[in-house]
Amino acid sequence: MRVVDWFKRLFLRSTAQAENLSIEIDSIVEQFELVKEAKRLAKMGLPAFHEKKPTSLELNVVEHINQLREQAQRDYLRRTEDIQARVLSYELKHQSLQSDVLNAEFERQARKIMDEQGAWLKKLAYSAMTRFKELEAFKKKNGLEREANYPSTSGLVLRYSVLVFLVVVEGILNANFFAEGLSSGLIGGFVYAALLAAINVLGCFFLGKYALPWIVSKPAAGKVFGYVSLAFTACFMLMVAMSIGHIREQLMAASANPTRDAWELMQMHFWGLSDLVSWFLVAMSMGFGIASVFDGLTIDDMYPGYGAVVRRCNSTRDEFEAEFEDIREELEELKQEKLDLINHGFKTLHELIASLRKMVLEKEALQREFTDKLTQSEVVLYAVLRKFRMENEIARDDGLRPGYFDHLPALDPVSVPRITSDTEQALIAKLEQDIRVYENTVSDQREKVYNLYEQCISRLNHLKYH
């Protein structure tokens, strides 16, 4: 950790104060125990006065400082590459602000939207046109000039809710009457009543929805079917209502098979109800049947098939409109994005120039910093070895001084790549020129974006209105 701290203090600062440098020297001296080793070697008369090569300890110090110099060089190259990468990003950003590039990019993205979503929009337009022609043909064939009258989604839910309500209410009201003749009491009465109510209500509802509307149809065959359906509906309601009355009387008579006995009695004496309550059940069932028929009639347009044709036409039209609006909004957002780039072009260009000038200064400071580190490493080497040799000389008993103490070992050469700011200066010149051009062409750039946008919208409107 001391080595790391020393390296950070030495090589990650652009300048070094004298007191900091002495601390760094002391840390190396302490790390390699130079004073202790110098005295230990001195007691043994080492290094010998005739020695010509530095000790292994000194060579370790030299190797350590060489490694720090190489590490500083790698850091210098890495930071240089980072600066060049930023310069490249500025060049790309500058290119994206060119008027021709902006217009070309807007056209490319708009064409992509039109190609990808326009094909689907064409299919929707064709489908909507087909449905519209189908609707016009249907209205002409059936002599219809009015708009279709059918409930909305909420109204449709209400109609079906009424249908369920009728079944439940009729079942609850009839349950008390049927319970009088059943050993299972009210629960058994409700089961009987609910089953018969469902037959009555649902049967009348479907007849009112699918059969009775044919009365108002234009074809003669349809009208005949409608009147026949009307008679059948009246008979069905009466049949179900009388069945309910006869079944109730058979239940009161404790019949073993009330439905069979009621059917036999209906064949012999159809109107033969002997209890006023049974007649009341018949009237109530007829009332619920009529309400169900009315519910079925109003759940769609009275004219058979007209509501379905109109809904198909409206559905395809709404789908087309939704897709049309999605594409239009995407084009609008794209147009606004390009206009914002144009409107903020001045500010962006000035920001790029300021960033590039700052980067030039950063490059110069980086090179000075690296050069200072190399110089400092030589100073540190001199100071550290001088400390070792002085301590060794002082501690020697023979008073002899090794001859190589007068010479310092050389550090490995480290190249200092020269950084130029030619690229930045050239880009700054282009940006300054663009700023001058920008002032004269900004209106034209906006106009081109608007024209391209209008062309795309015209293509969309052609699909919508033709």
LUMTIDO-878672 format. One record per residue (C-alpha): residue in three letters; y, x negated, z negated. Coordinates in nm, 3 decimals, decimal comma. Each point is the difference from the previous one (the first is absolute). Example, Ala and Ser with C-alpha at 12.3 -4.5 7.8 and 13.67 -1.06 7.14 Angstrom:
<rs>
res/Y/X/Z
ala/-0,450/-1,230/-0,780
ser/0,344/-0,137/0,066
</rs>
This chain:
<rs>
res/Y/X/Z
met/0,000/0,000/0,000
arg/0,236/-0,292/-0,067
val/-0,064/-0,131/0,352
val/0,072/0,344/0,148
asp/0,318/0,038/-0,204
trp/0,110/-0,346/0,103
phe/-0,065/0,078/0,365
lys/0,195/0,326/-0,020
arg/0,296/-0,176/-0,161
leu/-0,011/-0,286/0,249
phe/-0,076/0,166/0,332
leu/0,128/0,356/-0,025
arg/0,363/-0,088/-0,069
ser/0,251/-0,116/0,255
thr/0,167/-0,246/-0,239
ala/-0,110/-0,175/-0,315
gln/0,216/-0,099/-0,292
ala/-0,045/-0,343/-0,158
glu/-0,132/0,142/-0,328
asn/-0,253/0,215/0,182
leu/-0,116/-0,299/0,203
ser/-0,058/-0,204/-0,315
ile/-0,206/0,284/-0,146
glu/-0,213/0,010/0,316
ile/-0,051/-0,375/-0,019
asp/-0,097/0,028/-0,364
ser/-0,249/0,274/0,084
ile/-0,175/-0,227/0,251
val/0,004/-0,283/-0,249
glu/-0,153/0,231/-0,256
gln/-0,250/0,152/0,241
phe/-0,143/-0,338/0,104
glu/0,057/-0,157/-0,347
leu/0,180/-0,290/0,167
val/0,149/-0,148/-0,320
lys/-0,331/0,002/-0,181
glu/-0,186/-0,146/0,300
ala/0,269/-0,263/0,056
lys/-0,034/-0,125/-0,359
arg/-0,378/0,013/0,010
leu/-0,014/-0,205/0,317
ala/0,260/-0,243/-0,139
lys/-0,218/-0,079/-0,301
met/-0,278/-0,096/0,240
gly/0,235/-0,211/0,210
leu/-0,011/0,246/0,285
pro/0,105/0,020/0,263
ala/-0,039/-0,375/0,060
phe/0,312/-0,194/0,093
his/-0,158/-0,095/0,333
glu/-0,097/0,364/0,082
lys/0,143/0,116/0,333
lys/-0,112/0,365/0,003
pro/0,112/0,284/-0,226
thr/-0,239/0,131/-0,263
ser/-0,208/0,309/0,062
leu/0,226/0,190/-0,241
glu/0,307/-0,082/0,207
leu/-0,184/0,094/0,317
asn/-0,091/0,336/-0,160
val/0,367/0,062/-0,069
val/0,084/-0,087/0,361
glu/-0,274/0,235/0,125
his/0,126/0,278/-0,227
ile/0,355/-0,029/0,135
asn/-0,135/-0,014/0,358
gln/-0,181/0,328/-0,059
leu/0,319/0,159/-0,128
arg/0,186/-0,123/0,308
glu/-0,267/0,151/0,227
gln/0,012/0,324/-0,191
ala/0,378/0,007/0,038
gln/-0,042/-0,057/0,373
arg/-0,245/0,291/0,029
asp/0,239/0,223/-0,189
tyr/0,282/-0,111/0,225
leu/-0,201/0,083/0,314
arg/-0,107/0,336/-0,140
arg/0,354/0,101/-0,082
thr/0,110/-0,118/0,342
glu/-0,262/0,223/0,164
asp/0,120/0,293/-0,211
ile/0,353/-0,053/0,127
gln/-0,121/-0,014/0,361
ala/-0,195/0,321/-0,051
arg/0,314/0,173/-0,127
val/0,192/-0,129/0,299
leu/-0,264/0,150/0,228
ser/0,026/0,336/-0,179
tyr/0,378/-0,007/0,049
glu/-0,049/-0,070/0,370
leu/-0,234/0,299/0,029
lys/0,245/0,219/-0,188
his/0,277/-0,117/0,228
gln/-0,207/0,085/0,306
ser/-0,070/0,347/-0,137
leu/0,376/0,063/-0,020
gln/0,059/-0,068/0,368
ser/0,120/0,313/0,175
asp/-0,259/-0,024/0,276
val/-0,273/-0,056/-0,254
leu/0,117/0,296/-0,209
asn/0,002/0,233/0,300
ala/-0,331/-0,132/0,130
glu/-0,159/0,039/-0,343
phe/0,135/0,354/-0,034
glu/-0,129/0,088/0,346
arg/-0,340/-0,156/-0,076
gln/-0,042/0,186/-0,327
ala/0,127/0,326/0,149
arg/-0,240/-0,034/0,294
lys/-0,282/-0,066/-0,245
ile/0,082/0,322/-0,186
met/0,021/0,197/0,323
asp/-0,325/-0,147/0,135
glu/-0,201/0,049/-0,317
gln/0,133/0,336/-0,114
gly/0,143/0,127/0,328
ala/-0,348/0,045/0,150
trp/-0,103/0,220/-0,291
leu/0,330/0,188/0,026
lys/-0,072/0,070/0,369
lys/-0,337/0,148/-0,093
leu/0,164/0,217/-0,262
ala/0,265/0,108/0,251
tyr/-0,266/0,095/0,253
ser/-0,195/0,192/-0,264
ala/0,315/0,182/-0,115
met/0,089/0,089/0,360
thr/-0,352/0,132/0,059
arg/0,016/0,215/-0,312
phe/0,344/0,129/0,098
lys/-0,127/0,102/0,343
glu/-0,298/0,166/-0,165
leu/0,237/0,197/-0,222
glu/0,220/0,104/0,293
ala/-0,305/0,112/0,197
phe/-0,130/0,197/-0,298
lys/0,334/0,178/-0,051
lys/0,032/0,079/0,368
lys/-0,356/0,130/0,024
asn/0,040/0,225/-0,303
gly/0,361/0,103/0,061
leu/0,133/-0,160/-0,317
glu/0,365/-0,092/-0,035
arg/0,035/-0,008/-0,378
glu/-0,070/-0,294/-0,224
ala/-0,329/-0,014/-0,187
asn/0,015/0,143/-0,350
tyr/-0,236/-0,164/-0,245
pro/0,039/-0,120/-0,360
ser/0,086/-0,357/-0,091
thr/-0,242/-0,223/-0,186
ser/0,121/0,132/-0,334
gly/-0,023/0,356/0,132
leu/-0,354/-0,067/0,120
val/-0,098/-0,120/-0,345
leu/0,155/0,314/-0,144
arg/-0,205/0,225/0,235
tyr/-0,328/-0,165/-0,098
ser/0,103/0,014/-0,364
val/0,054/0,375/0,040
leu/-0,349/0,027/0,150
val/-0,158/-0,172/-0,299
phe/0,217/0,209/-0,231
leu/-0,126/0,322/0,159
val/-0,364/-0,103/-0,045
val/0,053/-0,094/-0,365
val/0,208/0,306/-0,089
glu/-0,239/0,244/0,168
gly/-0,293/-0,170/-0,169
ile/0,165/0,021/-0,342
leu/0,102/0,366/0,042
asn/-0,344/0,107/0,127
ala/-0,182/-0,202/-0,265
asn/0,069/0,257/-0,272
phe/-0,134/0,283/0,215
phe/-0,320/-0,183/0,093
ala/-0,052/-0,125/-0,355
glu/-0,065/0,358/-0,119
gly/-0,332/0,015/0,183
leu/-0,120/-0,360/-0,053
ser/-0,190/-0,136/-0,296
ser/0,168/-0,339/0,055
gly/0,334/0,157/-0,086
leu/0,333/-0,125/0,121
ile/-0,133/-0,329/0,141
gly/-0,255/0,176/0,217
gly/0,263/0,252/0,103
phe/0,234/-0,275/0,109
val/-0,273/-0,169/0,210
tyr/-0,072/0,328/0,180
ala/0,369/0,079/0,041
ala/0,097/-0,349/0,119
leu/-0,276/-0,005/0,263
leu/0,096/0,340/0,139
ala/0,372/-0,083/-0,020
ala/-0,055/-0,321/0,198
ile/-0,187/0,194/0,271
asn/0,276/0,260/0,015
val/0,302/-0,232/-0,012
leu/-0,131/-0,283/0,217
gly/-0,147/0,237/0,259
cys/0,327/0,191/0,034
phe/0,199/-0,324/0,004
phe/-0,194/-0,153/0,291
leu/0,007/0,326/0,193
gly/0,376/0,015/-0,048
lys/0,041/-0,365/0,104
tyr/-0,228/-0,022/0,304
ala/-0,076/0,352/0,128
leu/0,285/0,245/-0,060
pro/0,275/-0,214/0,167
trp/-0,164/0,066/0,339
ile/0,157/0,347/-0,011
val/0,335/-0,153/0,107
ser/-0,150/-0,227/0,267
lys/0,101/0,047/0,365
pro/-0,346/0,003/0,165
ala/-0,163/0,343/-0,001
ala/-0,332/-0,141/-0,118
gly/0,175/-0,155/-0,298
lys/0,167/0,326/-0,092
val/-0,333/0,184/0,020
phe/-0,155/-0,264/-0,226
gly/0,292/0,038/-0,239
tyr/-0,035/0,379/-0,031
val/-0,375/-0,029/-0,041
ser/0,067/-0,260/-0,273
leu/0,243/0,239/-0,167
ala/-0,264/0,272/-0,013
phe/-0,259/-0,249/-0,119
thr/0,237/-0,125/-0,271
ala/0,061/0,354/-0,126
cys/-0,373/0,068/-0,003
phe/-0,069/-0,333/-0,171
met/0,252/0,070/-0,276
leu/-0,135/0,350/-0,051
met/-0,360/-0,121/0,003
val/0,064/-0,270/-0,256
ala/0,206/0,228/-0,221
met/-0,266/0,276/0,004
ser/-0,269/-0,263/-0,064
ile/0,185/-0,112/-0,309
gly/0,025/0,359/-0,120
his/-0,371/0,077/0,060
ile/-0,114/-0,328/-0,158
arg/0,204/0,077/-0,307
glu/-0,162/0,345/-0,033
gln/-0,349/-0,150/0,038
leu/0,083/-0,249/-0,271
met/0,112/0,284/-0,224
ala/-0,331/0,174/0,073
ala/-0,188/-0,313/-0,113
ser/-0,164/-0,044/0,341
ala/-0,256/-0,282/0,026
asn/0,137/-0,101/0,341
pro/0,355/0,137/0,021
thr/0,089/-0,145/0,341
arg/-0,309/0,145/0,172
asp/0,036/0,337/-0,167
ala/0,373/0,005/0,084
trp/-0,078/-0,068/0,365
glu/-0,258/0,280/0,017
leu/0,240/0,242/-0,162
met/0,281/-0,100/0,239
gln/-0,224/0,084/0,295
met/-0,072/0,349/-0,137
his/0,329/0,084/-0,176
phe/0,269/-0,247/0,109
trp/0,277/0,187/-0,183
gly/-0,222/0,094/-0,289
leu/0,181/-0,170/-0,285
ser/-0,021/0,203/-0,318
asp/0,228/-0,204/-0,227
leu/0,380/-0,010/0,016
val/-0,005/-0,367/-0,103
ser/-0,214/-0,078/0,306
trp/0,258/0,163/0,225
phe/0,264/-0,203/-0,177
leu/-0,198/-0,318/0,085
val/-0,016/0,112/0,364
ala/0,378/0,049/0,017
met/0,068/-0,331/-0,173
ser/-0,237/-0,187/0,234
met/0,168/0,160/0,302
gly/0,339/-0,112/-0,134
phe/-0,116/-0,360/-0,043
gly/-0,156/0,011/0,346
ile/0,327/0,114/0,159
ala/0,190/-0,274/-0,186
ser/-0,250/-0,257/0,129
val/0,039/0,127/0,357
phe/0,377/-0,032/-0,029
asp/-0,039/-0,352/-0,142
gly/-0,218/-0,097/0,296
leu/0,245/0,151/0,249
thr/0,301/-0,192/-0,141
ile/-0,171/-0,337/-0,040
asp/0,074/-0,076/0,365
asp/0,199/0,142/0,290
met/-0,110/0,350/0,087
tyr/-0,068/-0,087/0,364
pro/-0,348/-0,153/0,027
gly/0,008/-0,376/0,058
tyr/0,380/-0,023/0,025
gly/0,045/-0,166/-0,338
ala/-0,273/-0,258/0,070
val/0,154/-0,094/0,337
val/0,347/-0,035/-0,151
arg/-0,132/-0,210/-0,291
arg/-0,181/-0,235/0,237
cys/0,318/-0,037/0,202
asn/0,215/-0,059/-0,309
ser/-0,252/-0,245/-0,146
thr/-0,002/-0,225/0,307
arg/0,378/0,027/0,025
asp/0,045/-0,096/-0,365
glu/-0,237/-0,293/0,041
phe/0,200/-0,117/0,301
glu/0,328/0,044/-0,186
ala/-0,128/-0,199/-0,299
glu/-0,115/-0,288/0,221
phe/0,324/0,016/0,197
glu/0,205/-0,030/-0,319
asp/-0,214/-0,287/-0,126
ile/0,059/-0,199/0,319
arg/0,370/0,086/0,004
glu/0,037/-0,114/-0,363
glu/-0,182/-0,326/0,073
leu/0,231/-0,066/0,294
glu/0,301/0,089/-0,214
glu/-0,110/-0,241/-0,274
leu/-0,063/-0,271/0,259
lys/0,342/0,056/0,155
gln/0,171/-0,012/-0,339
glu/-0,185/-0,320/-0,088
lys/0,124/-0,172/0,315
leu/0,353/0,130/-0,051
asp/-0,003/-0,134/-0,355
leu/-0,104/-0,341/0,131
ile/0,285/0,010/0,248
asn/0,254/0,121/-0,256
his/-0,102/-0,267/-0,250
gly/-0,020/-0,267/0,265
phe/0,328/-0,167/-0,099
lys/-0,100/-0,024/-0,362
thr/-0,348/-0,126/0,082
leu/0,129/-0,268/0,237
his/0,249/-0,126/-0,258
glu/-0,274/-0,004/-0,263
leu/-0,223/-0,204/0,232
ile/0,277/-0,252/0,061
ala/0,063/-0,036/-0,375
ser/-0,372/-0,045/-0,065
leu/-0,032/-0,264/0,272
arg/0,296/-0,198/-0,130
lys/-0,146/0,013/-0,347
met/-0,329/-0,120/0,145
val/0,169/-0,299/0,165
leu/0,140/-0,102/-0,339
glu/-0,341/0,055/-0,154
lys/-0,157/-0,235/0,255
glu/0,254/-0,271/-0,070
ala/-0,045/0,038/-0,376
leu/-0,377/-0,011/0,039
gln/0,011/-0,326/0,191
arg/0,238/-0,157/-0,251
glu/-0,222/0,116/-0,283
phe/-0,310/-0,154/0,156
thr/0,179/-0,329/0,069
asp/0,123/-0,009/-0,359
lys/-0,353/0,054/-0,124
leu/-0,127/-0,298/0,197
thr/0,281/-0,217/-0,135
gln/-0,061/0,121/-0,354
ser/-0,370/-0,081/0,029
glu/0,087/-0,364/0,077
val/0,235/-0,013/-0,299
val/-0,268/0,146/-0,224
leu/-0,255/-0,254/0,124
tyr/0,237/-0,288/-0,072
ala/0,084/0,128/-0,348
val/-0,358/0,072/-0,101
leu/-0,141/-0,334/0,114
arg/0,295/-0,182/-0,149
lys/-0,076/0,168/-0,333
phe/-0,365/-0,110/0,019
arg/0,081/-0,359/0,095
met/0,275/-0,042/-0,259
glu/-0,228/0,122/-0,277
asn/-0,273/-0,235/0,124
glu/0,238/-0,301/0,005
ile/0,128/0,073/-0,350
ala/-0,348/0,039/-0,146
arg/-0,150/-0,317/0,160
asp/-0,070/-0,295/-0,229
asp/-0,028/-0,257/0,278
gly/0,354/0,063/0,125
leu/-0,126/-0,006/0,356
arg/0,120/0,256/0,251
pro/-0,226/0,107/0,287
gly/0,152/-0,094/0,332
tyr/-0,048/0,340/0,163
phe/0,232/0,160/-0,261
asp/0,290/-0,098/0,226
his/-0,122/0,227/0,275
leu/-0,049/0,379/0,014
pro/-0,293/0,157/0,186
ala/0,110/0,205/0,299
leu/-0,040/0,374/0,010
asp/-0,169/0,160/0,299
pro/0,252/0,087/0,269
val/0,081/0,371/0,026
ser/0,153/0,134/0,318
val/0,303/0,222/-0,023
pro/-0,015/0,250/0,288
arg/0,345/0,056/0,137
ile/0,109/0,360/-0,005
thr/0,253/0,115/0,252
ser/0,198/0,320/-0,002
asp/0,028/0,030/0,378
thr/-0,204/0,322/0,009
glu/0,212/0,163/-0,267
gln/0,326/-0,109/0,158
ala/-0,110/0,128/0,341
leu/-0,101/0,334/-0,152
ile/0,330/0,024/-0,187
ala/0,184/-0,055/0,328
lys/-0,201/0,279/0,164
leu/0,068/0,235/-0,289
glu/0,372/-0,067/0,012
gln/-0,002/0,069/0,372
asp/-0,198/0,321/-0,054
ile/0,253/0,119/-0,255
arg/0,273/-0,032/0,260
val/-0,212/0,179/0,261
tyr/-0,101/0,263/-0,252
glu/0,357/0,113/-0,046
asn/0,024/0,088/0,369
thr/-0,345/0,152/0,056
val/-0,077/0,194/-0,317
ser/0,110/0,332/0,155
asp/-0,213/-0,061/0,309
gln/-0,301/-0,077/-0,217
arg/0,037/0,326/-0,187
glu/0,044/0,187/0,327
lys/-0,322/-0,145/0,142
val/-0,197/0,105/-0,307
tyr/0,143/0,352/0,022
asn/-0,083/0,021/0,373
leu/-0,359/-0,111/-0,055
tyr/-0,034/0,250/-0,282
glu/0,136/0,284/0,215
gln/-0,243/-0,088/0,278
cys/-0,293/0,034/-0,238
ile/0,131/0,328/-0,140
ser/0,046/0,132/0,355
arg/-0,366/-0,070/0,071
leu/-0,095/0,189/-0,312
asn/0,227/0,294/0,082
his/-0,151/0,017/0,347
leu/-0,338/0,064/-0,162
lys/0,152/0,252/-0,240
tyr/0,203/0,211/0,240
his/-0,192/-0,034/0,322
</rs>
